């Protein structure tokens, strides 16, 4: 069998998307493909976080276009960034000084038009504005965890979460740095407010820093985090039962969070350290509906060429982030697609790999390779549909996943049609280009398409007279008139 026929068979296998037997919604099956231009970081603040208002002129339209070009289906942006100021107007938290647009609600509105989820963000353990305004409830304002989970702070979280979920339209939010505070600013001495919290949760007097056992400290820490989680969960779900809560953890197997109620209830759980081994270590600790994600970022030093294929194989979502460049944005995605992946390093390499995968390209793809002439070829194919799957088939095609149709378009397929008669399916499509083999191979590497293959094949009955290796049987064109 020649190479062209092999690749055509790969493409034919892709046709499973047209006849899928599942009726689940896209939000259940669609792989998580997320990114964040991270407003937490920048110059001018009292610590390493961005000074209030540094990125306040960010344009929602420009950001949405950048994320669209990257191919994401989930944007992670901000409710309140680590400097303690909000990214939407007229909320319970003061907005970023000089905020030009009502940024978060506009991101939601525009993102939803493009079929993207838009997620907010809270840094649970660090908030510079909170620390400055409540010094007796904070271990200073370092670029680290500094907030004990007192009743006062939990009241703040409850109010802010309810306000943001109700008034911005977000699909959910990420929670970050959800660990106990670093007490180095007080040389390990506990604040009075946290001593009181210890007594409330443990039901006994705080013994003193030098007499606190490791066992009691671990017990208190788990209780403190669990009580904070209860507030977060209740505030989000009472405001919007469909609100997605997304926990990111740079130490996903930390003893204060593993095997917890939070792990059972969390909607999305991410290993920010990036290794797939860390994800697999907690897979059996999470709830049945929890979705697992891994992360690519400069700090975790993971090789995207290794992590991404392993994540796709394991059914793990993908996320990346980096701090903004000039004008709150990053260079155009075209820049990351022009250079070979192996010629890049750090976040540039991470973005280059993720942009290729999110857009359905292979990791070897470069933009100049897609220069094509408009040569058109017609294809007709036939297969049978199982009688008991007819109605499921029709329902599925009333709501084809946007990422599936996007993959078809990127592969230069047009005028795609499918017809049904007496459980016989006839497909017709036109290919406009001159690199059919390459386009079909890149589409076959798309994780969304691979997901369809896994669920759709049992719905079909290939005809007995098909050629060896075919699923849909190719048909001979015997007449054509424009």
C-alpha positions, 0 to 999 in steps of 0.5 A, a space after each residue: 500500500 503506498 503512502 498516499 493511500 495510508 494517509 487517506 485511510 487515516 483521514 477516512 478514519 477521521 470521519 468518525 466525527 460525523 457519526 458519533 454515537 455519544 450525545 454528551 455535551 461538548 463541555 464534557 468531552 472537549 479536551 481542556 486547552 487553556 492559557 493565561 496571560 498572567 497579570 499577576 506579574 510586573 514591575 513597580 509594586 511593593 513586592 514582585 507582583 505588578 503594581 496596581 493598574 500596571 496592565 489596566 489598559 488591556 483591550 478585551 478585543 485584542 486579548 480575545 483575538 490573541 487567545 483565538 489565534 492560539 486555539 484555546 477553548 478556555 481562557 484563564 484571566 482574573 477576578 482579583 490578581 495578587 496585587 489585590 485589585 479587581 478586573 471588573 468595575 463596580 464590584 465589592 473589591 476596588 478595580 485596578 486603578 485606571 481600568 480602561 475597560 470593564 475587562 472581565 465581563 467583556 472577556 466573558 462576552 467576547 469569549 463566549 461568542 467564540 465558543 470559549 470558556 472564560 475563567 477568573 482567578 483568586 490567589 487564596 494565599 496572597 493578596 497585597 492589598 489585603 495585607 496592607 489594609 489588614 496588617 494584624 491578619 497578614 504575615 506582611 506582604 511578601 511574594 508568597 503565601 502570607 494570609 492565615 484563613 481566619 473568619 475575617 478573611 473567609 468572610 472577605 472571600 465569601 463576599 468577593 466570590 459571590 459578587 464575581 460569579 453573580 456579576 461577571 458571567 464567568 464560567 468558573 475560577 482558578 484558586 491558587 497558592 492554597 496552602 498555609 502561610 509562610 511565617 518567615 516575616 515574623 521568624 516563625 512566630 504566629 499572629 494572634 489571629 491565627 492562634 485564635 483560629 487554631 483554638 477555634 478549629 482544634 478545640 484547645 489552646 495554642 501550645 506555643 510555637 516551640 511546643 506545637 507538634 508536627 501531628 497537631 500542626 498537620 491536623 490544624 492545617 488540614 482543618 484550616 484549608 478544609 474550612 476555607 474550601 467549604 466557604 469557597 465551594 458554598 459561595 460559588 455553587 450557591 451563586 451558580 451551581 454550574 460554576 467551575 472551581 479550578 484548583 492549581 497546586 504546585 505541590 499536588 501531593 502535599 500532605 495538607 491537601 491530599 485525600 481531602 474533601 476538596 479533592 473529591 469536590 473540585 471540578 478541575 484539578 491541575 498539577 502546576 509542577 507539570 509532570 504527568 506522574 504528579 497527576 497520576 499520583 492523585 487520580 484515585 483521590 479525586 471525584 468521579 467528575 473531576 477533570 485533571 490538567 497539567 501545566 507548562 510554565 517557565 518555572 517548572 522546566 518541563 519539556 513540552 515535547 514530552 509533556 504534551 503527548 503524554 498528557 493527550 495519551 492520559 486524557 489530561 488537559 493542557 494549560 500554560 501561562 506567562 507574564 504579559 509583554 508590552 501593552 499587556 499582550 504577547 507577540 502574535 501567535 504567528 511568531 511562535 509558529 514560524 520557528 521550529 519548536 526545537 529552536 525555542 526555549 522556555 515560555 516561547 517553546 511552551 507557547 509554540 507547542 501549545 499553539 500547534 496542538 490547540 490549532 490541530 497542527 503537528 509539532 513540526 508545523 511551520 506557517 510557511 508550510 501552508 502556502 497552497 494553490 487552490 486546487 480542488 478535489 472532490 471525494 464521495 464516501 459511503 458507510 452504513 449506520 446502525 439502525 438503533 443509532 439513527 436518532 443519536 446521529 441526528 442529535 449529534 449533528 445538530 450540535 457538532 463541536 466547534 473544535 471539530 469543525 475548526 479542524 475540518 476548515 484548517 485542513 482545507 476541506 469545504 462543502 462538507 455534506 452528509 446524507 442519510 437514507 435507509 441507514 446508509 450514509 453518503 458523505 461528500 467533501 471538497 479538498 482545496 489545496 495541494 498538500 492533502 497528505 500533510 493536511 490529513 496527517 495533521 488533522 489526525 494528530 488533533 486530540 479532539 479528533 482522536 477523542 471522536 475516534 474512541 467513541 464513534 467507531 462502534 456506531 458504524 457498519 462498514 460495507 463489506 465491499 470496501 477496500 482493505 484498510 478503509 472504514 468509509 468506503 471511497 466511491 468512484 466518480 463517474 460523472 460531474 458537471 459544474 
